[in-house]
Structures are given as C-alpha cells and as structure tokens.
C-alpha cells in the first residue's frame, strides 16, 4: 500500500520549508527512519527521516521548491510485495457495487502511472 509523506510541522511557527536536497531517488528501497530529505527553513536546515519502509515511488516536490506544511512531498510504497504473494486460487479482488475496484484517488493515480490495472 502506498503512503503519502507530508511535510511535518517543524515548530517555531514555521508554515513552509524549501526542499534543499533529496537524500533518496525514485525507485530506492528505504527503511523506516532512513534519512529522506533535507528541508531548509528560515532558521535551520533539518534532515527529515522516513516514517515508512518501502520503495520511493514518486517525488512530488523537486529540490529548490518551497512546500507548505502538510504538502505531500513523496509517495512510498511496496511495489515488489504484490509479486511475492500471488492471490490464492478461487479468491477475487473486492469490488464495490458499481463494478469499480475500491481504491483511493492516490492509489488510482499511482497505478495509472505504473501501468497497473486495478480491475485485473
């Protein structure tokens, strides 16, 4: 499942931060608490660790851009996990009554970008 990591409140009444340097790249495998990004504020440069383990699927705020607190910076997921545990025979994915697969907009966007059909 993909997790969206948002710019946390860095305290001191700060409302935004500039992404000064990404410490990971798209496709990188990371563990929980691995250094993820350096954010520069009016007062300091802060290294923020990853709250999730997985694969970096997408970086949404490039280096040099300013992001408000709460903005999604990066999407972290587990791309290889689906291939390691194939569905058991006789089971089917859960579908909503309208015939659509139940998925959040973020999951739908990531699936589309990766070329994965949700209704497989």
N, C-alpha and C positions, 0 to 999 in steps of 0.2 A: 504494500500500500504506500502511496506517495505521501510525503509530509511536506507541507509548505513551511519554510522557516522565515519568520518575520523579524524585522529589526526590533530588538527589545528596547525597553525604556532604559536608557543609560544613566538616568538620575540627573540630579542638579538642574532640573527644569529644562533639559535639552529636548527639543522637538524633532531634530533631524540629525543625520550624520552622513558623511561622504565616504563612499567605498574607496579606500585608498589602495587596497591590494587584496586580491583573492589569493588564498593560500591553497586552493584546490582547483581542479579543472573539471569540465563536464566529462562524465564517464569514470571519474576517480572513485575508488572504494574508500570509504571513511568509516571510522569507528566513533562511537559516542565520545564526546569531549576532545576529539581531534581539533586542532586549530583550523578554522574555517575561513575567516575574513578579518581584515583589519579595517576598522571604522575610525575615521578622523572626525572629531567634534571640535567645538570652539576651544575646549580646554585640554584635550589629550587625544592620543591615538590608542584605541582599545582593540585588543585581539579577542575576537569572539569565538568560543568553541562550538562545535556542532552538538545540538541536543539529541541528534538521531544518528544511528548507524545505517549504512546503506551505500547506494550509488548516487553520485551527484547527477541528476537528470537534466537540470536546466538552471542556468544562472540568469536571473531576471534583471539585475541592476549591474551594469558594467562598471569597471574601475573609473573613478573620476566623477561619477554621478552622485547626486545628493538624493537621499531617500528619507521620507518622514518616518518617525517611529510607528511601527505597525505595518509597514510596507513589506510585502513578500520579497525576500532577497534571492532565495534559492529553493529549488524543489529537490528533495532527497527521497529516493525510493529503493525498492529491491527488485531490480529487473531480472536477475538470474533466478530468483526464488520460484517463479511460476514454472520454469522449465524443470526444476529439480523435483517437483511434486505434481505429477500429472493427475488429473481428475480420475477418480475411480470409475470403473465401468458402471453404467446404469445411473450415474448422477448427472444432473443438468444444472447449468447456472441458474440462479434465481432471477426471474423476470418479473417486472411489475405488471399489473393487469393490462396496461395499454400495449404490451408487447415489447416495450423498451427494457433494456437491461438497467437495473438500478445502479447509478453511478453519479458521483458529484461532478459539477462542471470542471473542476480541476482535473479529475481523473479522465474525463472525456477529452479534454484538451491535450493532456499528455499522451493518451492512447492514440489520438489523431496524429500528433507529431511523430510518434514512434511507429506509426503504420500498423497499429494493433486493432483488430476488430473486436469490439466489446461483445457483440452478439454472436460470437463464434459457436 
